Amino acid sequence: MGRYNHTDELVERAILVGVVTKNDTEEEIEEYLDELAFLAETSGAETVKRFTQKLEFPNPKTFVGSGKLQEIIDFRDNNNIDLVIFDDELSPSQIRNIERAMECKILDRSNLILDIFASRAQTSHAKTQVELAQYQYLLPRLTRMWTHLERQKGGIGMRGPGETQIETDRRIIKDKISLLKKKLEKIDKQKNTQRQNRGKLVRVALIGYTNVGKSTIMNLLSKSDVFAENKLFATLDTTVRKMTIQNIPFLLSDTVGFIRKLPHQLVESFKSTLDEVREADLLIHVLDIAHPCFEDHYNTVNDTLKEIESQNKPTILVFNKIDAFTFTPKEEDDLTPRTRENDSLEDLKKTWMARMNEDNVVFISAHNKQNIDELRKKLYDQVKAIHITRFPYNDFLYQEFEG
């Protein structure tokens, strides 16, 4: 089963499964499965086959219908498949029923994202947040697992009268969740103290959907070396750099990327990481203009900003990856409705995006360092405006510097 890549890591062969409900289009499901395939690749799996089914709502027992389930089982049996990944969060009973039918490893989207976060976590803060989210995900699903967690704390003396294995495991996990929450509270207090010690410097936060190029832009602006690669969630820990444009110092932070259908356990446990966004004076919202669903990504990020009450902050909208942007011009005799794929870059600059933040929109290529000076100028103007309100006595210095 599986194969080894050039770095001797086991690459598992995966099947992806999605359901097209009445609220979805087939194009949207394909986009979701594209993203799921990218998640699978990031975690080290190779997507072999995709299965989709049109249903009014997912089957409460097996997510897909019995016929489609058998079709997946037949393919799995004949193609050495290691795991099957479902593009929605499965209930404990669904996981139990599907595993019983397929006799192989089953993951849902939430479990896959949690696995990626676990592999990416580097600092004590990120590791604690991920561990907390994993236990919160695990707790309602214990009925399908032979965990024997009491061995980790010494089973003798831990089991109450008549207590079953599952009750013991559930109690131990609840204890672990409680300890992890206390640990996070302590870390959060330390980070809050660090933020307070930064004084009145203007704070700027890079935000955006995962894999839009935030870390690359961070490196260009701050001339630092933040880890960046073409994989999802390359950045989990917030990186903060003090930098100066012309004569104004400020703090620039790179934050964890957002994604659709993010497990609510992760949203809760990573809210402290988003404090950098919540306390920022200015946001740089980065979008991948070459991605066919960048408008959906914009809405996903804005929904998260609303959750943490940060949607009304001053924002510079940055459309990145113009070097990878392509479009298909409509023929004169083509009578089909115009789509986003028919718009050129110049067309897009004249639409809602260009009007959204008035003068605070910029189109760049971080990869080719195109229009970075324009971004720096907009960033300088915004930071200066905020800085003057805090240090009005410095205003004449700016005038003299710029004059």
KEDREN-193943 format. One line per field, with one value per residue: chain; z, x, y of N, C-alpha, C in turn; residue number from 1; residue in one letter. Coordinates in steps of 0.05 Angstrom, whole numbers. Example, Ala and Ser with C-alpha at 12.3 -4.5 7.8 and 13.67 -1.06 7.14 Angstrom:
// KEDREN-193943
unit <- (A,A) $
n.pz <- (156,142) $
n.px <- (264,257) $
n.py <- (-114,-45) $
ca.pz <- (156,143) $
ca.px <- (246,273) $
ca.py <- (-90,-21) $
c.pz <- (156,157) $
c.px <- (264,258) $
c.py <- (-66,1) $
pos <- (1,2) $
code <- (a,s) $
***
This chain:
// KEDREN-193943
unit <- (A,A,A,A,A,A,A,A,A,A,A,A,A,A,A,A,A,A,A,A,A,A,A,A,A,A,A,A,A,A,A,A,A,A,A,A,A,A,A,A,A,A,A,A,A,A,A,A,A,A,A,A,A,A,A,A,A,A,A,A,A,A,A,A,A,A,A,A,A,A,A,A,A,A,A,A,A,A,A,A,A,A,A,A,A,A,A,A,A,A,A,A,A,A,A,A,A,A,A,A,A,A,A,A,A,A,A,A,A,A,A,A,A,A,A,A,A,A,A,A,A,A,A,A,A,A,A,A,A,A,A,A,A,A,A,A,A,A,A,A,A,A,A,A,A,A,A,A,A,A,A,A,A,A,A,A,A,A,A,A,A,A,A,A,A,A,A,A,A,A,A,A,A,A,A,A,A,A,A,A,A,A,A,A,A,A,A,A,A,A,A,A,A,A,A,A,A,A,A,A,A,A,A,A,A,A,A,A,A,A,A,A,A,A,A,A,A,A,A,A,A,A,A,A,A,A,A,A,A,A,A,A,A,A,A,A,A,A,A,A,A,A,A,A,A,A,A,A,A,A,A,A,A,A,A,A,A,A,A,A,A,A,A,A,A,A,A,A,A,A,A,A,A,A,A,A,A,A,A,A,A,A,A,A,A,A,A,A,A,A,A,A,A,A,A,A,A,A,A,A,A,A,A,A,A,A,A,A,A,A,A,A,A,A,A,A,A,A,A,A,A,A,A,A,A,A,A,A,A,A,A,A,A,A,A,A,A,A,A,A,A,A,A,A,A,A,A,A,A,A,A,A,A,A,A,A,A,A,A,A,A,A,A,A,A,A,A,A,A,A,A,A,A,A,A,A,A,A,A,A,A,A,A,A,A,A,A,A,A,A,A,A,A,A,A,A,A,A,A,A,A,A,A) $
n.pz <- (0,-16,-32,-34,-34,-63,-18,16,44,61,13,13,-21,-43,-43,-61,-36,-50,-40,-79,-63,-61,-54,-78,-136,-191,-208,-164,-127,-153,-147,-92,-84,-112,-77,-32,-53,-55,-1,14,-15,11,61,48,15,-44,-93,-124,-146,-156,-127,-136,-116,-130,-83,-42,10,50,62,123,147,117,89,31,-18,-16,-64,-88,-49,-52,-102,-93,-56,-90,-126,-92,-74,-119,-132,-95,-52,2,37,47,34,58,38,77,146,181,219,283,278,223,208,234,208,155,158,175,130,89,109,114,124,143,131,147,122,164,199,166,159,211,218,183,207,254,236,218,262,301,346,418,430,382,378,424,415,370,391,429,395,368,409,422,376,376,421,417,383,405,410,368,373,396,444,494,531,585,599,593,638,678,692,740,796,771,749,758,798,761,714,645,590,550,579,614,578,557,602,613,567,572,618,596,558,592,618,575,559,603,598,550,564,598,562,527,560,567,513,506,542,514,469,492,509,463,456,428,374,306,283,234,198,158,122,96,50,54,25,-11,-16,27,62,27,11,60,67,25,39,91,86,108,127,124,129,69,22,-32,-8,33,92,107,143,211,261,285,256,274,253,262,224,178,135,94,138,180,233,243,261,229,217,201,188,204,149,122,110,73,106,154,210,268,317,309,296,345,380,355,361,394,366,326,351,337,290,309,341,307,272,219,161,113,62,26,-38,-84,-148,-191,-180,-193,-158,-126,-107,-73,-35,-14,11,50,83,101,129,172,195,213,253,292,302,270,221,204,200,175,109,62,-1,-33,-94,-112,-151,-206,-247,-258,-277,-321,-377,-416,-474,-498,-558,-613,-634,-593,-552,-501,-430,-400,-362,-303,-320,-370,-365,-372,-340,-339,-344,-295,-260,-265,-241,-185,-148,-154,-137,-86,-40,-52,-61,-42,-67,-98,-150,-155,-166,-125,-133,-179,-162,-178,-181,-127,-104,-109,-74,-26,-24,-16,32,64,63,90,140,158,163,207,245,252,280,330,343,337,340,308,256,226,216,181,136,126,114,69,36) $
n.px <- (17,9,66,136,166,216,242,239,190,127,77,10,-44,-103,-175,-223,-285,-346,-408,-460,-505,-571,-559,-511,-469,-445,-396,-378,-371,-330,-290,-285,-267,-219,-191,-192,-160,-112,-104,-98,-51,-15,-14,12,-10,-32,-78,-120,-170,-235,-300,-366,-433,-501,-545,-601,-590,-532,-526,-550,-529,-486,-462,-458,-501,-522,-510,-470,-432,-418,-395,-350,-324,-313,-277,-237,-220,-196,-153,-112,-120,-106,-132,-195,-223,-269,-307,-331,-349,-355,-404,-399,-426,-431,-377,-365,-400,-382,-329,-336,-359,-320,-271,-221,-176,-210,-221,-246,-257,-245,-213,-169,-149,-136,-95,-56,-46,-24,24,49,56,102,120,111,62,31,30,3,-47,-64,-65,-105,-149,-150,-164,-214,-242,-237,-266,-325,-324,-306,-332,-321,-270,-211,-180,-155,-135,-126,-79,-40,-42,-38,-74,-92,-130,-153,-201,-270,-323,-355,-344,-338,-293,-297,-319,-278,-238,-263,-266,-212,-195,-226,-201,-150,-164,-180,-132,-100,-128,-118,-63,-60,-85,-46,-3,-27,-32,21,34,0,22,71,51,32,79,101,88,63,69,48,8,8,-25,-18,-67,-109,-133,-111,-47,-41,2,21,65,108,102,109,164,186,171,192,243,259,264,217,185,162,122,93,46,-12,-27,27,45,35,46,43,84,122,150,192,193,213,188,211,212,182,170,140,100,98,58,52,0,-38,-66,-133,-189,-242,-295,-268,-249,-290,-267,-214,-220,-237,-193,-151,-163,-135,-87,-105,-108,-70,-91,-139,-121,-94,-78,-82,-100,-73,-102,-94,-104,-108,-106,-104,-132,-191,-234,-228,-262,-297,-260,-246,-295,-296,-253,-270,-316,-293,-265,-309,-326,-287,-294,-269,-278,-284,-236,-185,-163,-117,-125,-97,-82,-53,-5,-9,22,9,-41,-94,-140,-200,-218,-283,-314,-340,-388,-406,-457,-466,-473,-431,-373,-330,-282,-278,-260,-209,-147,-147,-202,-220,-197,-230,-277,-320,-279,-240,-266,-278,-245,-233,-177,-144,-126,-85,-49,-7,54,83,120,148,164,134,105,114,135,93,57,86,84,29,23,57,31,-17,0,27,-16,-43,-3,7,-39,-27,22,22,58,99,87,107,158,150,132,178,214,191,189) $
n.py <- (-24,46,89,106,171,216,233,192,189,162,159,161,130,161,167,216,242,274,309,334,380,410,463,471,477,436,455,484,442,414,453,453,401,404,437,403,362,389,397,344,331,366,342,296,257,222,237,193,183,214,218,237,254,270,293,308,320,301,230,207,162,140,181,182,150,80,53,85,82,28,28,59,25,-19,4,18,-33,-53,-21,-13,26,70,106,140,202,249,306,336,348,289,253,218,168,162,157,109,73,77,61,8,-14,-5,-20,7,64,122,190,255,322,358,328,319,371,383,346,367,416,396,374,420,453,488,519,521,546,540,484,470,494,464,412,417,427,378,341,361,350,295,277,270,226,180,131,97,80,44,65,62,99,104,80,116,147,111,58,31,47,89,78,81,51,2,30,39,23,64,106,118,134,179,213,221,248,295,315,326,365,406,417,434,480,513,518,545,593,614,621,657,702,716,729,772,808,816,843,890,912,931,983,1044,1037,1034,981,931,881,824,791,738,687,619,604,648,680,711,706,710,763,788,776,807,860,867,850,802,732,695,632,605,571,533,509,490,526,541,577,578,600,666,715,770,831,887,945,997,1047,1095,1146,1125,1082,1017,958,896,840,771,725,665,629,632,587,554,519,511,473,480,472,487,541,561,547,574,627,661,667,699,747,784,804,824,866,898,959,969,931,887,858,802,774,720,732,700,656,619,625,670,710,683,668,718,731,690,703,754,739,712,755,784,750,758,811,850,873,925,953,997,981,954,929,876,849,794,755,769,755,704,706,691,696,684,711,732,710,748,728,697,680,663,674,724,709,708,688,710,761,809,830,885,895,874,911,953,940,920,911,950,994,983,996,1047,1085,1047,998,951,919,866,827,785,745,760,809,854,917,927,972,1008,984,992,1048,1058,1032,1063,1113,1101,1082,1127,1164,1142,1143,1198,1214,1193,1214,1274,1316,1303,1315,1358,1341,1299,1328,1358,1317,1294,1337) $
ca.pz <- (0,-16,-44,-22,-52,-65,9,32,59,50,0,13,-44,-32,-58,-50,-39,-44,-46,-91,-52,-75,-50,-92,-165,-196,-211,-137,-115,-165,-135,-64,-86,-119,-52,-16,-64,-47,27,14,-24,33,83,39,1,-73,-101,-146,-159,-142,-130,-127,-119,-126,-63,-30,33,54,75,152,156,103,74,3,-20,-15,-90,-92,-29,-63,-125,-81,-45,-112,-137,-71,-73,-144,-138,-72,-39,30,53,33,48,52,37,98,172,185,246,293,268,194,207,243,187,131,164,176,102,72,122,109,138,134,141,136,117,189,209,148,165,238,213,170,228,273,223,214,287,309,373,440,427,360,384,445,401,353,408,441,374,362,430,420,353,383,444,410,365,419,409,347,376,418,451,518,540,614,603,594,665,697,695,767,813,755,738,778,799,738,692,620,576,536,599,624,558,555,625,609,546,584,635,578,546,613,622,551,560,623,587,530,578,608,539,517,578,560,487,510,554,493,452,507,511,437,458,410,346,288,277,208,196,132,124,70,47,54,0,-30,-18,49,73,7,13,85,62,8,53,115,80,127,115,135,114,49,1,-46,6,50,120,111,167,233,282,276,256,276,247,263,199,173,108,96,166,199,242,249,264,208,225,181,204,193,128,126,90,76,122,174,233,288,339,303,298,373,392,343,363,406,345,311,366,321,271,324,353,286,264,189,150,85,54,2,-53,-107,-170,-212,-171,-204,-137,-107,-94,-50,-14,-2,29,72,101,113,149,196,207,228,278,312,303,258,193,196,202,149,95,35,-15,-51,-112,-117,-172,-232,-266,-265,-285,-349,-383,-442,-486,-512,-587,-619,-639,-570,-539,-474,-410,-394,-336,-292,-336,-395,-358,-371,-316,-340,-338,-266,-246,-267,-229,-157,-132,-156,-122,-59,-20,-65,-71,-28,-82,-113,-164,-154,-167,-105,-144,-198,-150,-195,-167,-98,-96,-107,-48,-5,-22,-3,60,78,66,110,167,165,172,234,262,259,301,356,349,320,340,287,230,211,208,156,115,119,102,42,20) $
ca.px <- (0,24,93,155,175,245,253,233,165,106,56,-13,-62,-128,-199,-238,-313,-361,-437,-472,-532,-587,-547,-485,-467,-423,-372,-369,-361,-304,-271,-281,-250,-192,-179,-188,-137,-88,-100,-87,-23,0,-10,29,-25,-35,-106,-122,-197,-256,-327,-387,-461,-522,-564,-614,-572,-516,-539,-543,-515,-460,-456,-467,-520,-510,-499,-445,-414,-408,-378,-325,-311,-303,-253,-216,-210,-181,-132,-94,-125,-99,-151,-217,-226,-295,-304,-347,-345,-372,-413,-387,-440,-423,-349,-366,-413,-366,-305,-345,-364,-297,-248,-196,-175,-229,-216,-263,-242,-236,-191,-147,-138,-123,-70,-37,-38,-6,51,61,60,130,123,94,35,16,26,-18,-73,-72,-71,-131,-169,-152,-179,-242,-252,-237,-283,-351,-320,-292,-346,-311,-241,-199,-159,-141,-119,-120,-52,-22,-42,-38,-102,-99,-138,-165,-227,-290,-339,-373,-338,-330,-269,-303,-323,-251,-224,-276,-258,-184,-194,-236,-179,-130,-175,-179,-103,-91,-140,-103,-37,-64,-90,-20,13,-40,-25,49,34,-13,43,89,38,31,106,108,82,43,76,26,9,-3,-28,-24,-88,-118,-138,-86,-32,-44,28,25,93,126,99,123,193,193,168,209,269,265,264,195,181,140,123,67,29,-31,-19,55,49,16,52,45,111,121,175,192,205,210,186,220,219,162,171,115,102,84,54,41,-18,-46,-86,-161,-198,-270,-301,-247,-262,-296,-248,-190,-227,-237,-167,-132,-172,-113,-68,-117,-107,-53,-109,-158,-108,-80,-89,-86,-99,-66,-117,-81,-120,-95,-124,-103,-149,-218,-254,-217,-284,-306,-239,-250,-318,-289,-236,-287,-333,-276,-261,-333,-327,-269,-302,-247,-285,-285,-210,-173,-152,-106,-132,-74,-87,-26,-1,-18,39,-3,-69,-102,-168,-209,-236,-307,-316,-362,-413,-411,-481,-468,-469,-404,-364,-306,-260,-276,-250,-180,-138,-156,-230,-223,-189,-252,-302,-325,-255,-225,-282,-284,-230,-225,-150,-128,-126,-61,-46,22,64,104,139,165,169,121,88,119,139,66,46,101,74,3,27,69,10,-36,14,33,-41,-49,19,3,-59,-15,45,17,80,119,76,124,181,143,131,205,226,180,193) $
ca.py <- (0,71,88,125,192,219,238,168,192,145,174,144,134,170,173,239,239,298,308,358,384,430,490,471,470,416,470,490,417,409,471,443,377,413,446,379,348,404,391,317,333,379,322,274,236,225,233,174,183,230,209,256,244,290,285,331,325,277,208,209,138,134,205,178,128,53,46,100,71,3,36,68,1,-35,18,16,-60,-60,-2,-9,52,70,121,154,228,261,335,349,335,266,248,194,145,160,146,81,57,76,44,-20,-23,-3,-33,22,89,142,217,276,347,370,311,324,398,380,331,385,435,383,371,446,468,489,530,510,558,527,456,469,500,441,389,423,423,350,328,369,335,267,270,257,204,158,106,80,77,29,83,53,122,103,70,140,158,89,49,23,69,110,70,81,26,-3,48,25,34,89,128,125,149,205,229,228,269,319,325,337,390,426,425,449,507,528,523,566,618,624,630,681,725,723,743,798,826,824,863,915,923,943,1011,1056,1033,1025,952,923,852,811,770,727,658,604,601,670,693,730,703,721,793,794,776,829,885,869,840,781,706,680,608,607,551,529,489,503,531,542,593,574,619,694,726,799,844,916,955,1026,1056,1123,1154,1117,1054,1003,929,881,812,751,709,639,632,622,567,547,496,507,460,500,468,502,569,568,545,593,655,677,674,721,772,803,816,839,890,913,985,968,904,883,835,792,756,707,740,679,634,623,630,689,725,666,670,744,729,673,719,774,726,707,781,791,734,770,839,866,877,953,965,1007,957,955,905,870,827,782,734,778,742,678,711,686,699,674,732,722,715,767,713,680,691,653,695,730,699,721,679,726,788,814,844,913,894,870,935,973,929,926,910,976,1014,974,1011,1072,1086,1027,973,949,894,860,799,782,727,776,835,874,937,926,1000,1019,974,1006,1075,1058,1025,1087,1134,1092,1081,1155,1176,1132,1152,1226,1217,1186,1231,1297,1335,1295,1321,1376,1325,1284,1347,1366,1294,1290,1361) $
c.pz <- (0,-30,-30,-42,-50,-38,28,51,45,39,-1,-10,-33,-52,-45,-56,-32,-52,-57,-81,-68,-73,-65,-122,-168,-198,-183,-123,-127,-152,-106,-65,-95,-94,-33,-26,-56,-18,29,6,-2,56,74,25,-29,-80,-126,-161,-142,-148,-120,-132,-113,-106,-51,-5,37,69,104,162,143,85,45,4,-21,-42,-95,-73,-40,-86,-114,-70,-67,-123,-117,-71,-97,-149,-115,-60,-9,47,35,49,39,56,56,124,175,214,256,281,238,192,214,221,162,135,164,148,85,83,114,124,126,147,131,134,143,200,192,155,192,235,202,191,248,262,220,239,295,338,393,437,406,366,405,433,384,370,421,420,368,383,429,397,361,403,435,392,378,416,388,351,399,427,474,530,569,619,605,622,686,703,723,783,798,748,761,778,775,714,668,609,564,556,610,604,556,578,622,589,557,602,618,566,567,618,599,551,580,613,566,543,588,585,528,534,572,533,490,523,532,475,466,508,484,436,438,381,330,281,251,206,168,136,97,71,47,26,-20,-32,4,59,53,8,38,81,45,23,76,110,100,113,129,117,95,29,-10,-33,25,79,125,136,187,255,271,278,256,270,250,238,196,143,109,125,187,207,248,252,242,217,203,197,189,171,135,105,95,93,143,199,256,312,334,305,327,385,381,345,376,386,329,326,352,301,286,335,332,280,234,180,121,77,27,-11,-76,-131,-192,-204,-181,-183,-117,-93,-70,-28,1,19,54,93,116,134,175,210,223,254,300,313,293,229,184,199,175,135,68,22,-36,-68,-122,-141,-199,-254,-275,-274,-315,-352,-411,-454,-500,-542,-592,-623,-616,-553,-511,-454,-404,-366,-327,-309,-362,-390,-358,-345,-316,-335,-308,-250,-246,-253,-200,-140,-131,-140,-93,-37,-32,-74,-59,-40,-98,-125,-166,-162,-147,-116,-163,-187,-166,-179,-137,-88,-92,-80,-25,-1,-9,26,76,83,89,138,176,176,201,253,271,280,328,363,331,319,320,259,213,202,183,132,106,105,74,24,9) $
c.px <- (18,51,110,164,205,258,246,209,144,84,32,-31,-90,-150,-213,-268,-328,-390,-446,-500,-547,-576,-520,-488,-445,-396,-360,-358,-334,-282,-265,-262,-222,-177,-173,-163,-111,-82,-88,-57,-5,5,6,15,-27,-64,-107,-149,-216,-283,-346,-414,-480,-542,-577,-599,-556,-531,-531,-527,-488,-451,-465,-487,-507,-498,-472,-424,-402,-389,-350,-310,-299,-277,-230,-203,-191,-158,-114,-96,-120,-120,-172,-223,-252,-293,-322,-341,-365,-380,-400,-400,-433,-395,-350,-378,-396,-341,-312,-349,-338,-272,-221,-198,-194,-222,-238,-246,-230,-212,-166,-133,-124,-96,-48,-27,-19,22,65,68,90,133,105,65,19,11,4,-46,-83,-80,-99,-153,-172,-168,-208,-256,-256,-259,-310,-348,-307,-305,-336,-282,-233,-175,-142,-123,-112,-91,-33,-21,-41,-66,-110,-106,-152,-194,-247,-306,-358,-367,-328,-305,-275,-307,-296,-237,-236,-268,-229,-180,-204,-215,-158,-138,-173,-151,-93,-102,-125,-76,-39,-69,-64,-3,0,-34,3,50,20,6,63,77,37,58,116,101,61,50,51,30,-5,-3,-34,-45,-95,-123,-111,-74,-37,-18,34,54,113,126,113,153,202,192,187,237,278,263,243,190,157,144,95,52,10,-20,11,62,27,20,54,74,108,149,172,206,199,208,190,227,200,165,144,120,86,82,42,25,-26,-67,-113,-168,-228,-272,-280,-260,-266,-278,-223,-196,-226,-209,-147,-141,-150,-92,-78,-118,-90,-71,-128,-146,-93,-94,-96,-83,-90,-79,-107,-100,-103,-113,-124,-121,-178,-239,-244,-239,-295,-285,-241,-273,-312,-273,-253,-306,-318,-270,-285,-335,-309,-272,-279,-253,-284,-258,-201,-158,-141,-111,-110,-82,-60,-28,-12,-1,27,-32,-73,-132,-175,-228,-260,-306,-341,-389,-420,-434,-484,-462,-439,-397,-339,-282,-257,-265,-220,-173,-147,-186,-235,-216,-211,-278,-303,-300,-241,-240,-285,-270,-219,-195,-132,-129,-100,-59,-16,28,88,127,159,172,157,102,91,123,112,53,60,90,47,5,38,47,-10,-24,19,7,-48,-28,16,-18,-48,7,42,41,102,110,95,149,175,144,160,219,217,185,220) $
c.py <- (25,67,108,146,195,225,215,171,175,163,155,151,139,172,197,235,265,294,335,361,405,458,493,467,450,430,477,465,410,427,462,419,383,422,422,363,362,399,363,316,345,360,298,252,243,219,216,177,201,218,231,244,267,279,311,340,299,255,207,185,134,157,204,154,101,45,59,89,45,8,44,44,-16,-23,15,-12,-66,-41,5,19,50,84,134,179,241,291,350,335,313,263,222,169,141,148,116,64,55,58,14,-31,-24,-17,-20,48,109,169,235,302,359,354,316,350,397,366,349,405,422,380,398,461,466,498,517,520,543,498,452,474,476,417,393,417,393,335,336,355,306,259,258,233,180,131,87,72,59,45,74,75,121,94,93,152,136,81,42,48,91,103,68,55,24,15,32,38,61,112,137,142,177,224,238,250,296,332,339,363,412,436,442,477,524,536,546,593,631,635,656,706,735,739,770,818,835,845,890,928,935,973,1020,1053,1024,996,946,893,843,790,760,697,644,602,623,687,713,730,714,752,802,796,800,856,889,860,819,754,688,656,611,585,547,506,504,504,529,557,587,595,647,704,757,811,875,926,985,1031,1086,1129,1144,1087,1043,973,916,852,796,731,683,644,621,602,562,522,490,495,480,497,485,532,578,568,565,622,673,685,698,747,793,818,834,866,906,939,986,939,906,856,825,771,745,712,718,656,639,631,651,706,709,668,697,743,712,688,740,763,720,734,790,776,746,801,857,873,906,968,976,984,965,929,899,845,817,762,743,766,715,681,705,690,689,695,719,729,733,752,695,693,680,676,699,720,713,713,695,754,789,827,873,915,892,895,956,964,936,926,937,997,1007,990,1037,1070,1064,999,973,921,888,832,798,765,742,803,859,891,937,955,1014,1010,989,1034,1076,1051,1049,1107,1126,1092,1110,1169,1167,1142,1181,1230,1210,1205,1257,1316,1327,1303,1338,1362,1310,1304,1355,1342,1290,1314,1363) $
pos <- (1,2,3,4,5,6,7,8,9,10,11,12,13,14,15,16,17,18,19,20,21,22,23,24,25,26,27,28,29,30,31,32,33,34,35,36,37,38,39,40,41,42,43,44,45,46,47,48,49,50,51,52,53,54,55,56,57,58,59,60,61,62,63,64,65,66,67,68,69,70,71,72,73,74,75,76,77,78,79,80,81,82,83,84,85,86,87,88,89,90,91,92,93,94,95,96,97,98,99,100,101,102,103,104,105,106,107,108,109,110,111,112,113,114,115,116,117,118,119,120,121,122,123,124,125,126,127,128,129,130,131,132,133,134,135,136,137,138,139,140,141,142,143,144,145,146,147,148,149,150,151,152,153,154,155,156,157,158,159,160,161,162,163,164,165,166,167,168,169,170,171,172,173,174,175,176,177,178,179,180,181,182,183,184,185,186,187,188,189,190,191,192,193,194,195,196,197,198,199,200,201,202,203,204,205,206,207,208,209,210,211,212,213,214,215,216,217,218,219,220,221,222,223,224,225,226,227,228,229,230,231,232,233,234,235,236,237,238,239,240,241,242,243,244,245,246,247,248,249,250,251,252,253,254,255,256,257,258,259,260,261,262,263,264,265,266,267,268,269,270,271,272,273,274,275,276,277,278,279,280,281,282,283,284,285,286,287,288,289,290,291,292,293,294,295,296,297,298,299,300,301,302,303,304,305,306,307,308,309,310,311,312,313,314,315,316,317,318,319,320,321,322,323,324,325,326,327,328,329,330,331,332,333,334,335,336,337,338,339,340,341,342,343,344,345,346,347,348,349,350,351,352,353,354,355,356,357,358,359,360,361,362,363,364,365,366,367,368,369,370,371,372,373,374,375,376,377,378,379,380,381,382,383,384,385,386,387,388,389,390,391,392,393,394,395,396,397,398,399,400,401,402,403) $
code <- (m,g,r,y,n,h,t,d,e,l,v,e,r,a,i,l,v,g,v,v,t,k,n,d,t,e,e,e,i,e,e,y,l,d,e,l,a,f,l,a,e,t,s,g,a,e,t,v,k,r,f,t,q,k,l,e,f,p,n,p,k,t,f,v,g,s,g,k,l,q,e,i,i,d,f,r,d,n,n,n,i,d,l,v,i,f,d,d,e,l,s,p,s,q,i,r,n,i,e,r,a,m,e,c,k,i,l,d,r,s,n,l,i,l,d,i,f,a,s,r,a,q,t,s,h,a,k,t,q,v,e,l,a,q,y,q,y,l,l,p,r,l,t,r,m,w,t,h,l,e,r,q,k,g,g,i,g,m,r,g,p,g,e,t,q,i,e,t,d,r,r,i,i,k,d,k,i,s,l,l,k,k,k,l,e,k,i,d,k,q,k,n,t,q,r,q,n,r,g,k,l,v,r,v,a,l,i,g,y,t,n,v,g,k,s,t,i,m,n,l,l,s,k,s,d,v,f,a,e,n,k,l,f,a,t,l,d,t,t,v,r,k,m,t,i,q,n,i,p,f,l,l,s,d,t,v,g,f,i,r,k,l,p,h,q,l,v,e,s,f,k,s,t,l,d,e,v,r,e,a,d,l,l,i,h,v,l,d,i,a,h,p,c,f,e,d,h,y,n,t,v,n,d,t,l,k,e,i,e,s,q,n,k,p,t,i,l,v,f,n,k,i,d,a,f,t,f,t,p,k,e,e,d,d,l,t,p,r,t,r,e,n,d,s,l,e,d,l,k,k,t,w,m,a,r,m,n,e,d,n,v,v,f,i,s,a,h,n,k,q,n,i,d,e,l,r,k,k,l,y,d,q,v,k,a,i,h,i,t,r,f,p,y,n,d,f,l,y,q,e,f,e,g) $
***
